[in-house]
Every structure is written in C-alpha cells, then in structure tokens.
Amino acid sequence: MSFVLTFFMSAWVTFINMGLVENYTSYWMSAWFLAWPAAGVISFISAPRIHCLAHEICEKL
C-alpha cells in the first residue's frame, strides 16, 4: 500500500510544486524514491495500533 500511495502522491505533489516541467519524471521518481521507504517504515510501525483502533471502532458500531 505504501508503494502505490507514495507513487501517486509524489507525482501529485511534484506537479503542484513544479508544474509539468522538463525532466518532470526525473524529479517525480526522485521524490518517490525518498518517500517510499519512509512510508514503508511508518506503515510498519503504526500498523498494529491502527489495526487495534479500527477494531475498537468496529466493535462500537
């Protein structure tokens, strides 16, 4: 999930910040290459707590 989310979000943020400039793909891939490992680690660390929170919310419904 972190792969897909960072792939598209880095494309969007790069476009917002720079527009469709020459070498856009290079800037995008550079941003994605930095974002993906960070998102992967954050997801790995936060997933157990988020899972528990979602389970608690579902039990209350």
mmCIF file as Biopython writes it, N, C-alpha, C and O atoms, coordinates in Angstrom:
data_model
#
loop_
_atom_site.group_PDB
_atom_site.id
_atom_site.type_symbol
_atom_site.label_atom_id
_atom_site.label_alt_id
_atom_site.label_comp_id
_atom_site.label_asym_id
_atom_site.label_entity_id
_atom_site.label_seq_id
_atom_site.pdbx_PDB_ins_code
_atom_site.Cartn_x
_atom_site.Cartn_y
_atom_site.Cartn_z
_atom_site.occupancy
_atom_site.B_iso_or_equiv
_atom_site.auth_seq_id
_atom_site.auth_asym_id
_atom_site.pdbx_PDB_model_num
ATOM 1   N N  . MET A ? 1  ? 0.821   -1.183 0.000   1.0 0.0 1  A 1 
ATOM 2   C CA . MET A ? 1  ? 0.000   0.000  0.000   1.0 0.0 1  A 1 
ATOM 3   C C  . MET A ? 1  ? 0.872   1.257  0.000   1.0 0.0 1  A 1 
ATOM 4   O O  . MET A ? 1  ? 0.546   2.241  -0.664  1.0 0.0 1  A 1 
ATOM 5   N N  . SER A ? 2  ? 1.979   1.223  0.744   1.0 0.0 2  A 1 
ATOM 6   C CA . SER A ? 2  ? 2.849   2.398  0.760   1.0 0.0 2  A 1 
ATOM 7   C C  . SER A ? 2  ? 3.455   2.655  -0.617  1.0 0.0 2  A 1 
ATOM 8   O O  . SER A ? 2  ? 3.695   3.805  -0.986  1.0 0.0 2  A 1 
ATOM 9   N N  . PHE A ? 3  ? 3.700   1.596  -1.372  1.0 0.0 3  A 1 
ATOM 10  C CA . PHE A ? 3  ? 4.235   1.736  -2.729  1.0 0.0 3  A 1 
ATOM 11  C C  . PHE A ? 3  ? 3.287   2.552  -3.601  1.0 0.0 3  A 1 
ATOM 12  O O  . PHE A ? 3  ? 3.696   3.533  -4.220  1.0 0.0 3  A 1 
ATOM 13  N N  . VAL A ? 4  ? 2.030   2.148  -3.646  1.0 0.0 4  A 1 
ATOM 14  C CA . VAL A ? 4  ? 1.047   2.795  -4.527  1.0 0.0 4  A 1 
ATOM 15  C C  . VAL A ? 4  ? 0.744   4.215  -4.049  1.0 0.0 4  A 1 
ATOM 16  O O  . VAL A ? 4  ? 0.704   5.143  -4.856  1.0 0.0 4  A 1 
ATOM 17  N N  . LEU A ? 5  ? 0.533   4.387  -2.763  1.0 0.0 5  A 1 
ATOM 18  C CA . LEU A ? 5  ? 0.193   5.699  -2.231  1.0 0.0 5  A 1 
ATOM 19  C C  . LEU A ? 5  ? 1.316   6.702  -2.477  1.0 0.0 5  A 1 
ATOM 20  O O  . LEU A ? 5  ? 1.058   7.806  -2.956  1.0 0.0 5  A 1 
ATOM 21  N N  . THR A ? 6  ? 2.547   6.340  -2.161  1.0 0.0 6  A 1 
ATOM 22  C CA . THR A ? 6  ? 3.653   7.276  -2.369  1.0 0.0 6  A 1 
ATOM 23  C C  . THR A ? 6  ? 3.919   7.514  -3.851  1.0 0.0 6  A 1 
ATOM 24  O O  . THR A ? 6  ? 4.349   8.601  -4.236  1.0 0.0 6  A 1 
ATOM 25  N N  . PHE A ? 7  ? 3.670   6.516  -4.679  1.0 0.0 7  A 1 
ATOM 26  C CA . PHE A ? 7  ? 3.869   6.681  -6.121  1.0 0.0 7  A 1 
ATOM 27  C C  . PHE A ? 7  ? 2.994   7.796  -6.671  1.0 0.0 7  A 1 
ATOM 28  O O  . PHE A ? 7  ? 3.474   8.680  -7.381  1.0 0.0 7  A 1 
ATOM 29  N N  . PHE A ? 8  ? 1.705   7.749  -6.339  1.0 0.0 8  A 1 
ATOM 30  C CA . PHE A ? 8  ? 0.779   8.752  -6.869  1.0 0.0 8  A 1 
ATOM 31  C C  . PHE A ? 8  ? 0.858   10.083 -6.118  1.0 0.0 8  A 1 
ATOM 32  O O  . PHE A ? 8  ? 0.742   11.144 -6.732  1.0 0.0 8  A 1 
ATOM 33  N N  . MET A ? 9  ? 1.051   10.039 -4.819  1.0 0.0 9  A 1 
ATOM 34  C CA . MET A ? 9  ? 1.142   11.290 -4.060  1.0 0.0 9  A 1 
ATOM 35  C C  . MET A ? 9  ? 2.400   12.069 -4.432  1.0 0.0 9  A 1 
ATOM 36  O O  . MET A ? 9  ? 2.350   13.296 -4.527  1.0 0.0 9  A 1 
ATOM 37  N N  . SER A ? 10 ? 3.507   11.397 -4.641  1.0 0.0 10 A 1 
ATOM 38  C CA . SER A ? 10 ? 4.724   12.109 -5.040  1.0 0.0 10 A 1 
ATOM 39  C C  . SER A ? 10 ? 4.562   12.720 -6.424  1.0 0.0 10 A 1 
ATOM 40  O O  . SER A ? 10 ? 5.102   13.792 -6.695  1.0 0.0 10 A 1 
ATOM 41  N N  . ALA A ? 11 ? 3.824   12.048 -7.303  1.0 0.0 11 A 1 
ATOM 42  C CA . ALA A ? 11 ? 3.541   12.625 -8.626  1.0 0.0 11 A 1 
ATOM 43  C C  . ALA A ? 11 ? 2.714   13.893 -8.477  1.0 0.0 11 A 1 
ATOM 44  O O  . ALA A ? 11 ? 3.000   14.908 -9.112  1.0 0.0 11 A 1 
ATOM 45  N N  . TRP A ? 12 ? 1.690   13.831 -7.635  1.0 0.0 12 A 1 
ATOM 46  C CA . TRP A ? 12 ? 0.802   14.976 -7.439  1.0 0.0 12 A 1 
ATOM 47  C C  . TRP A ? 12 ? 1.542   16.153 -6.800  1.0 0.0 12 A 1 
ATOM 48  O O  . TRP A ? 12 ? 1.430   17.284 -7.274  1.0 0.0 12 A 1 
ATOM 49  N N  . VAL A ? 13 ? 2.291   15.900 -5.737  1.0 0.0 13 A 1 
ATOM 50  C CA . VAL A ? 13 ? 2.994   16.976 -5.041  1.0 0.0 13 A 1 
ATOM 51  C C  . VAL A ? 13 ? 4.089   17.570 -5.926  1.0 0.0 13 A 1 
ATOM 52  O O  . VAL A ? 13 ? 4.299   18.783 -5.915  1.0 0.0 13 A 1 
ATOM 53  N N  . THR A ? 14 ? 4.780   16.741 -6.681  1.0 0.0 14 A 1 
ATOM 54  C CA . THR A ? 14 ? 5.784   17.251 -7.612  1.0 0.0 14 A 1 
ATOM 55  C C  . THR A ? 14 ? 5.129   18.143 -8.657  1.0 0.0 14 A 1 
ATOM 56  O O  . THR A ? 14 ? 5.663   19.200 -8.992  1.0 0.0 14 A 1 
ATOM 57  N N  . PHE A ? 15 ? 3.989   17.732 -9.171  1.0 0.0 15 A 1 
ATOM 58  C CA . PHE A ? 15 ? 3.265   18.547 -10.146 1.0 0.0 15 A 1 
ATOM 59  C C  . PHE A ? 15 ? 2.804   19.868 -9.530  1.0 0.0 15 A 1 
ATOM 60  O O  . PHE A ? 15 ? 2.932   20.918 -10.159 1.0 0.0 15 A 1 
ATOM 61  N N  . ILE A ? 16 ? 2.277   19.828 -8.321  1.0 0.0 16 A 1 
ATOM 62  C CA . ILE A ? 16 ? 1.810   21.046 -7.646  1.0 0.0 16 A 1 
ATOM 63  C C  . ILE A ? 16 ? 2.974   22.008 -7.435  1.0 0.0 16 A 1 
ATOM 64  O O  . ILE A ? 16 ? 2.838   23.210 -7.668  1.0 0.0 16 A 1 
ATOM 65  N N  . ASN A ? 17 ? 4.101   21.492 -7.002  1.0 0.0 17 A 1 
ATOM 66  C CA . ASN A ? 17 ? 5.243   22.346 -6.685  1.0 0.0 17 A 1 
ATOM 67  C C  . ASN A ? 17 ? 5.991   22.854 -7.911  1.0 0.0 17 A 1 
ATOM 68  O O  . ASN A ? 17 ? 6.517   23.967 -7.893  1.0 0.0 17 A 1 
ATOM 69  N N  . MET A ? 18 ? 6.048   22.054 -8.982  1.0 0.0 18 A 1 
ATOM 70  C CA . MET A ? 18 ? 6.901   22.408 -10.108 1.0 0.0 18 A 1 
ATOM 71  C C  . MET A ? 18 ? 6.146   22.600 -11.416 1.0 0.0 18 A 1 
ATOM 72  O O  . MET A ? 18 ? 6.649   23.258 -12.327 1.0 0.0 18 A 1 
ATOM 73  N N  . GLY A ? 19 ? 4.968   22.046 -11.518 1.0 0.0 19 A 1 
ATOM 74  C CA . GLY A ? 19 ? 4.271   22.060 -12.788 1.0 0.0 19 A 1 
ATOM 75  C C  . GLY A ? 19 ? 4.832   20.974 -13.692 1.0 0.0 19 A 1 
ATOM 76  O O  . GLY A ? 19 ? 5.661   20.167 -13.272 1.0 0.0 19 A 1 
ATOM 77  N N  . LEU A ? 20 ? 4.378   20.965 -14.915 1.0 0.0 20 A 1 
ATOM 78  C CA . LEU A ? 20 ? 4.823   19.945 -15.869 1.0 0.0 20 A 1 
ATOM 79  C C  . LEU A ? 20 ? 6.068   20.463 -16.597 1.0 0.0 20 A 1 
ATOM 80  O O  . LEU A ? 20 ? 6.002   20.874 -17.756 1.0 0.0 20 A 1 
ATOM 81  N N  . VAL A ? 21 ? 7.190   20.434 -15.896 1.0 0.0 21 A 1 
ATOM 82  C CA . VAL A ? 21 ? 8.450   20.950 -16.415 1.0 0.0 21 A 1 
ATOM 83  C C  . VAL A ? 21 ? 9.217   19.852 -17.148 1.0 0.0 21 A 1 
ATOM 84  O O  . VAL A ? 21 ? 8.882   18.670 -17.075 1.0 0.0 21 A 1 
ATOM 85  N N  . GLU A ? 22 ? 10.243  20.283 -17.848 1.0 0.0 22 A 1 
ATOM 86  C CA . GLU A ? 22 ? 11.140  19.316 -18.468 1.0 0.0 22 A 1 
ATOM 87  C C  . GLU A ? 22 ? 11.793  18.501 -17.348 1.0 0.0 22 A 1 
ATOM 88  O O  . GLU A ? 22 ? 12.111  19.050 -16.293 1.0 0.0 22 A 1 
ATOM 89  N N  . ASN A ? 23 ? 11.988  17.248 -17.556 1.0 0.0 23 A 1 
ATOM 90  C CA . ASN A ? 23 ? 12.532  16.313 -16.567 1.0 0.0 23 A 1 
ATOM 91  C C  . ASN A ? 23 ? 11.589  16.088 -15.384 1.0 0.0 23 A 1 
ATOM 92  O O  . ASN A ? 23 ? 12.030  15.706 -14.300 1.0 0.0 23 A 1 
ATOM 93  N N  . TYR A ? 24 ? 10.293  16.326 -15.593 1.0 0.0 24 A 1 
ATOM 94  C CA . TYR A ? 24 ? 9.297   16.103 -14.546 1.0 0.0 24 A 1 
ATOM 95  C C  . TYR A ? 24 ? 9.399   14.687 -13.994 1.0 0.0 24 A 1 
ATOM 96  O O  . TYR A ? 24 ? 9.370   14.490 -12.780 1.0 0.0 24 A 1 
ATOM 97  N N  . THR A ? 25 ? 9.517   13.707 -14.874 1.0 0.0 25 A 1 
ATOM 98  C CA . THR A ? 25 ? 9.576   12.308 -14.448 1.0 0.0 25 A 1 
ATOM 99  C C  . THR A ? 25 ? 10.788  12.054 -13.557 1.0 0.0 25 A 1 
ATOM 100 O O  . THR A ? 25 ? 10.701  11.292 -12.594 1.0 0.0 25 A 1 
ATOM 101 N N  . SER A ? 26 ? 11.899  12.678 -13.868 1.0 0.0 26 A 1 
ATOM 102 C CA . SER A ? 26 ? 13.101  12.513 -13.050 1.0 0.0 26 A 1 
ATOM 103 C C  . SER A ? 26 ? 12.893  13.083 -11.654 1.0 0.0 26 A 1 
ATOM 104 O O  . SER A ? 26 ? 13.264  12.452 -10.665 1.0 0.0 26 A 1 
ATOM 105 N N  . TYR A ? 27 ? 12.304  14.270 -11.566 1.0 0.0 27 A 1 
ATOM 106 C CA . TYR A ? 27 ? 12.011  14.875 -10.259 1.0 0.0 27 A 1 
ATOM 107 C C  . TYR A ? 27 ? 11.010  14.023 -9.480  1.0 0.0 27 A 1 
ATOM 108 O O  . TYR A ? 27 ? 11.157  13.815 -8.275  1.0 0.0 27 A 1 
ATOM 109 N N  . TRP A ? 28 ? 9.998   13.537 -10.185 1.0 0.0 28 A 1 
ATOM 110 C CA . TRP A ? 28 ? 8.975   12.704 -9.565  1.0 0.0 28 A 1 
ATOM 111 C C  . TRP A ? 28 ? 9.583   11.422 -8.998  1.0 0.0 28 A 1 
ATOM 112 O O  . TRP A ? 28 ? 9.324   11.064 -7.849  1.0 0.0 28 A 1 
ATOM 113 N N  . MET A ? 29 ? 10.378  10.742 -9.795  1.0 0.0 29 A 1 
ATOM 114 C CA . MET A ? 29 ? 10.976  9.485  -9.347  1.0 0.0 29 A 1 
ATOM 115 C C  . MET A ? 29 ? 11.933  9.714  -8.185  1.0 0.0 29 A 1 
ATOM 116 O O  . MET A ? 29 ? 12.041  8.868  -7.297  1.0 0.0 29 A 1 
ATOM 117 N N  . SER A ? 30 ? 12.623  10.839 -8.181  1.0 0.0 30 A 1 
ATOM 118 C CA . SER A ? 30 ? 13.499  11.169 -7.064  1.0 0.0 30 A 1 
ATOM 119 C C  . SER A ? 30 ? 12.692  11.362 -5.784  1.0 0.0 30 A 1 
ATOM 120 O O  . SER A ? 30 ? 13.073  10.863 -4.725  1.0 0.0 30 A 1 
ATOM 121 N N  . ALA A ? 31 ? 11.580  12.084 -5.879  1.0 0.0 31 A 1 
ATOM 122 C CA . ALA A ? 31 ? 10.708  12.296 -4.723  1.0 0.0 31 A 1 
ATOM 123 C C  . ALA A ? 31 ? 10.117  10.973 -4.256  1.0 0.0 31 A 1 
ATOM 124 O O  . ALA A ? 31 ? 10.047  10.710 -3.056  1.0 0.0 31 A 1 
ATOM 125 N N  . TRP A ? 32 ? 9.696   10.148 -5.193  1.0 0.0 32 A 1 
ATOM 126 C CA . TRP A ? 32 ? 9.099   8.862  -4.839  1.0 0.0 32 A 1 
ATOM 127 C C  . TRP A ? 32 ? 10.130  7.942  -4.179  1.0 0.0 32 A 1 
ATOM 128 O O  . TRP A ? 32 ? 9.823   7.253  -3.207  1.0 0.0 32 A 1 
ATOM 129 N N  . PHE A ? 33 ? 11.332  7.938  -4.704  1.0 0.0 33 A 1 
ATOM 130 C CA . PHE A ? 33 ? 12.400  7.093  -4.165  1.0 0.0 33 A 1 
ATOM 131 C C  . PHE A ? 33 ? 12.684  7.443  -2.706  1.0 0.0 33 A 1 
ATOM 132 O O  . PHE A ? 33 ? 13.034  6.562  -1.920  1.0 0.0 33 A 1 
ATOM 133 N N  . LEU A ? 34 ? 12.538  8.710  -2.333  1.0 0.0 34 A 1 
ATOM 134 C CA . LEU A ? 34 ? 12.737  9.130  -0.947  1.0 0.0 34 A 1 
ATOM 135 C C  . LEU A ? 34 ? 11.505  8.864  -0.082  1.0 0.0 34 A 1 
ATOM 136 O O  . LEU A ? 34 ? 11.631  8.547  1.100   1.0 0.0 34 A 1 
ATOM 137 N N  . ALA A ? 35 ? 10.319  8.993  -0.671  1.0 0.0 35 A 1 
ATOM 138 C CA . ALA A ? 35 ? 9.081   8.865  0.095   1.0 0.0 35 A 1 
ATOM 139 C C  . ALA A ? 35 ? 8.727   7.411  0.402   1.0 0.0 35 A 1 
ATOM 140 O O  . ALA A ? 35 ? 8.221   7.115  1.484   1.0 0.0 35 A 1 
ATOM 141 N N  . TRP A ? 36 ? 8.982   6.517  -0.521  1.0 0.0 36 A 1 
ATOM 142 C CA . TRP A ? 36 ? 8.543   5.137  -0.348  1.0 0.0 36 A 1 
ATOM 143 C C  . TRP A ? 36 ? 9.143   4.452  0.882   1.0 0.0 36 A 1 
ATOM 144 O O  . TRP A ? 36 ? 8.392   3.868  1.662   1.0 0.0 36 A 1 
ATOM 145 N N  . PRO A ? 37 ? 10.462  4.498  1.089   1.0 0.0 37 A 1 
ATOM 146 C CA . PRO A ? 37 ? 10.999  3.841  2.293   1.0 0.0 37 A 1 
ATOM 147 C C  . PRO A ? 37 ? 10.461  4.461  3.585   1.0 0.0 37 A 1 
ATOM 148 O O  . PRO A ? 37 ? 10.179  3.751  4.550   1.0 0.0 37 A 1 
ATOM 149 N N  . ALA A ? 38 ? 10.323  5.776  3.596   1.0 0.0 38 A 1 
ATOM 150 C CA . ALA A ? 38 ? 9.796   6.443  4.794   1.0 0.0 38 A 1 
ATOM 151 C C  . ALA A ? 38 ? 8.371   5.977  5.068   1.0 0.0 38 A 1 
ATOM 152 O O  . ALA A ? 38 ? 8.034   5.655  6.208   1.0 0.0 38 A 1 
ATOM 153 N N  . ALA A ? 39 ? 7.539   5.938  4.045   1.0 0.0 39 A 1 
ATOM 154 C CA . ALA A ? 39 ? 6.152   5.490  4.213   1.0 0.0 39 A 1 
ATOM 155 C C  . ALA A ? 39 ? 6.092   4.023  4.620   1.0 0.0 39 A 1 
ATOM 156 O O  . ALA A ? 39 ? 5.233   3.632  5.411   1.0 0.0 39 A 1 
ATOM 157 N N  . GLY A ? 40 ? 6.981   3.229  4.095   1.0 0.0 40 A 1 
ATOM 158 C CA . GLY A ? 40 ? 7.016   1.813  4.463   1.0 0.0 40 A 1 
ATOM 159 C C  . GLY A ? 40 ? 7.329   1.625  5.938   1.0 0.0 40 A 1 
ATOM 160 O O  . GLY A ? 40 ? 6.678   0.831  6.618   1.0 0.0 40 A 1 
ATOM 161 N N  . VAL A ? 41 ? 8.315   2.346  6.431   1.0 0.0 41 A 1 
ATOM 162 C CA . VAL A ? 41 ? 8.687   2.250  7.847   1.0 0.0 41 A 1 
ATOM 163 C C  . VAL A ? 41 ? 7.549   2.774  8.728   1.0 0.0 41 A 1 
ATOM 164 O O  . VAL A ? 41 ? 7.194   2.144  9.725   1.0 0.0 41 A 1 
ATOM 165 N N  . ILE A ? 42 ? 6.984   3.914  8.364   1.0 0.0 42 A 1 
ATOM 166 C CA . ILE A ? 42 ? 5.881   4.480  9.143   1.0 0.0 42 A 1 
ATOM 167 C C  . ILE A ? 42 ? 4.699   3.515  9.171   1.0 0.0 42 A 1 
ATOM 168 O O  . ILE A ? 42 ? 4.086   3.318  10.220  1.0 0.0 42 A 1 
ATOM 169 N N  . SER A ? 43 ? 4.376   2.915  8.032   1.0 0.0 43 A 1 
ATOM 170 C CA . SER A ? 43 ? 3.275   1.947  7.975   1.0 0.0 43 A 1 
ATOM 171 C C  . SER A ? 43 ? 3.558   0.732  8.842   1.0 0.0 43 A 1 
ATOM 172 O O  . SER A ? 43 ? 2.680   0.254  9.561   1.0 0.0 43 A 1 
ATOM 173 N N  . PHE A ? 44 ? 4.766   0.243  8.773   1.0 0.0 44 A 1 
ATOM 174 C CA . PHE A ? 44 ? 5.143   -0.936 9.549   1.0 0.0 44 A 1 
ATOM 175 C C  . PHE A ? 44 ? 5.039   -0.663 11.048  1.0 0.0 44 A 1 
ATOM 176 O O  . PHE A ? 44 ? 4.560   -1.505 11.807  1.0 0.0 44 A 1 
ATOM 177 N N  . ILE A ? 45 ? 5.490   0.513  11.465  1.0 0.0 45 A 1 
ATOM 178 C CA . ILE A ? 45 ? 5.480   0.861  12.886  1.0 0.0 45 A 1 
ATOM 179 C C  . ILE A ? 45 ? 4.064   1.152  13.381  1.0 0.0 45 A 1 
ATOM 180 O O  . ILE A ? 45 ? 3.692   0.728  14.476  1.0 0.0 45 A 1 
ATOM 181 N N  . SER A ? 46 ? 3.278   1.867  12.590  1.0 0.0 46 A 1 
ATOM 182 C CA . SER A ? 46 ? 1.960   2.307  13.054  1.0 0.0 46 A 1 
ATOM 183 C C  . SER A ? 46 ? 0.840   1.301  12.772  1.0 0.0 46 A 1 
ATOM 184 O O  . SER A ? 46 ? -0.242  1.430  13.346  1.0 0.0 46 A 1 
ATOM 185 N N  . ALA A ? 47 ? 1.058   0.327  11.928  1.0 0.0 47 A 1 
ATOM 186 C CA . ALA A ? 47 ? 0.002   -0.614 11.533  1.0 0.0 47 A 1 
ATOM 187 C C  . ALA A ? 47 ? -0.649  -1.347 12.705  1.0 0.0 47 A 1 
ATOM 188 O O  . ALA A ? 47 ? -1.877  -1.430 12.745  1.0 0.0 47 A 1 
ATOM 189 N N  . PRO A ? 48 ? 0.108   -1.878 13.653  1.0 0.0 48 A 1 
ATOM 190 C CA . PRO A ? 48 ? -0.559  -2.600 14.750  1.0 0.0 48 A 1 
ATOM 191 C C  . PRO A ? 48 ? -1.529  -1.717 15.546  1.0 0.0 48 A 1 
ATOM 192 O O  . PRO A ? 48 ? -2.633  -2.151 15.873  1.0 0.0 48 A 1 
ATOM 193 N N  . ARG A ? 49 ? -1.127  -0.499 15.855  1.0 0.0 49 A 1 
ATOM 194 C CA . ARG A ? 49 ? -2.006  0.397  16.622  1.0 0.0 49 A 1 
ATOM 195 C C  . ARG A ? 49 ? -3.217  0.806  15.789  1.0 0.0 49 A 1 
ATOM 196 O O  . ARG A ? 49 ? -4.331  0.859  16.311  1.0 0.0 49 A 1 
ATOM 197 N N  . ILE A ? 50 ? -3.022  1.089  14.535  1.0 0.0 50 A 1 
ATOM 198 C CA . ILE A ? 50 ? -4.145  1.468  13.666  1.0 0.0 50 A 1 
ATOM 199 C C  . ILE A ? 50 ? -5.118  0.297  13.527  1.0 0.0 50 A 1 
ATOM 200 O O  . ILE A ? 50 ? -6.334  0.492  13.516  1.0 0.0 50 A 1 
ATOM 201 N N  . HIS A ? 51 ? -4.589  -0.900 13.424  1.0 0.0 51 A 1 
ATOM 202 C CA . HIS A ? 51 ? -5.441  -2.083 13.334  1.0 0.0 51 A 1 
ATOM 203 C C  . HIS A ? 51 ? -6.295  -2.228 14.596  1.0 0.0 51 A 1 
ATOM 204 O O  . HIS A ? 51 ? -7.495  -2.488 14.517  1.0 0.0 51 A 1 
ATOM 205 N N  . CYS A ? 52 ? -5.666  -2.057 15.755  1.0 0.0 52 A 1 
ATOM 206 C CA . CYS A ? 52 ? -6.413  -2.131 17.017  1.0 0.0 52 A 1 
ATOM 207 C C  . CYS A ? 52 ? -7.469  -1.043 17.104  1.0 0.0 52 A 1 
ATOM 208 O O  . CYS A ? 52 ? -8.589  -1.299 17.547  1.0 0.0 52 A 1 
ATOM 209 N N  . LEU A ? 53 ? -7.130  0.153  16.691  1.0 0.0 53 A 1 
ATOM 210 C CA . LEU A ? 53 ? -8.079  1.256  16.720  1.0 0.0 53 A 1 
ATOM 211 C C  . LEU A ? 53 ? -9.267  0.978  15.807  1.0 0.0 53 A 1 
ATOM 212 O O  . LEU A ? 53 ? -10.412 1.216  16.192  1.0 0.0 53 A 1 
ATOM 213 N N  . ALA A ? 54 ? -9.012  0.488  14.624  1.0 0.0 54 A 1 
ATOM 214 C CA . ALA A ? 54 ? -10.092 0.151  13.691  1.0 0.0 54 A 1 
ATOM 215 C C  . ALA A ? 54 ? -10.977 -0.946 14.271  1.0 0.0 54 A 1 
ATOM 216 O O  . ALA A ? 54 ? -12.199 -0.911 14.127  1.0 0.0 54 A 1 
ATOM 217 N N  . HIS A ? 55 ? -10.355 -1.910 14.921  1.0 0.0 55 A 1 
ATOM 218 C CA . HIS A ? 55 ? -11.120 -2.999 15.533  1.0 0.0 55 A 1 
ATOM 219 C C  . HIS A ? 55 ? -12.010 -2.460 16.660  1.0 0.0 55 A 1 
ATOM 220 O O  . HIS A ? 55 ? -13.170 -2.856 16.775  1.0 0.0 55 A 1 
ATOM 221 N N  . GLU A ? 56 ? -11.476 -1.565 17.484  1.0 0.0 56 A 1 
ATOM 222 C CA . GLU A ? 56 ? -12.262 -0.958 18.560  1.0 0.0 56 A 1 
ATOM 223 C C  . GLU A ? 56 ? -13.444 -0.160 18.009  1.0 0.0 56 A 1 
ATOM 224 O O  . GLU A ? 56 ? -14.551 -0.232 18.545  1.0 0.0 56 A 1 
ATOM 225 N N  . ILE A ? 57 ? -13.211 0.586  16.957  1.0 0.0 57 A 1 
ATOM 226 C CA . ILE A ? 57 ? -14.298 1.376  16.338  1.0 0.0 57 A 1 
ATOM 227 C C  . ILE A ? 57 ? -15.375 0.454  15.798  1.0 0.0 57 A 1 
ATOM 228 O O  . ILE A ? 57 ? -16.563 0.717  15.985  1.0 0.0 57 A 1 
ATOM 229 N N  . CYS A ? 58 ? -14.983 -0.614 15.135  1.0 0.0 58 A 1 
ATOM 230 C CA . CYS A ? 58 ? -15.963 -1.557 14.570  1.0 0.0 58 A 1 
ATOM 231 C C  . CYS A ? 58 ? -16.783 -2.244 15.658  1.0 0.0 58 A 1 
ATOM 232 O O  . CYS A ? 58 ? -17.969 -2.512 15.466  1.0 0.0 58 A 1 
ATOM 233 N N  . GLU A ? 59 ? -16.163 -2.526 16.787  1.0 0.0 59 A 1 
ATOM 234 C CA . GLU A ? 59 ? -16.889 -3.163 17.881  1.0 0.0 59 A 1 
ATOM 235 C C  . GLU A ? 59 ? -17.971 -2.243 18.466  1.0 0.0 59 A 1 
ATOM 236 O O  . GLU A ? 59 ? -18.997 -2.715 18.957  1.0 0.0 59 A 1 
ATOM 237 N N  . LYS A ? 60 ? -17.732 -0.930 18.407  1.0 0.0 60 A 1 
ATOM 238 C CA . LYS A ? 60 ? -18.698 0.044  18.948  1.0 0.0 60 A 1 
ATOM 239 C C  . LYS A ? 60 ? -19.872 0.274  18.018  1.0 0.0 60 A 1 
ATOM 240 O O  . LYS A ? 60 ? -20.907 0.792  18.436  1.0 0.0 60 A 1 
ATOM 241 N N  . LEU A ? 61 ? -19.718 -0.106 16.770  1.0 0.0 61 A 1 
ATOM 242 C CA . LEU A ? 61 ? -20.808 0.135  15.811  1.0 0.0 61 A 1 
ATOM 243 C C  . LEU A ? 61 ? -21.881 -0.880 15.897  1.0 0.0 61 A 1 
ATOM 244 O O  . LEU A ? 61 ? -22.860 -0.808 15.154  1.0 0.0 61 A 1 
#
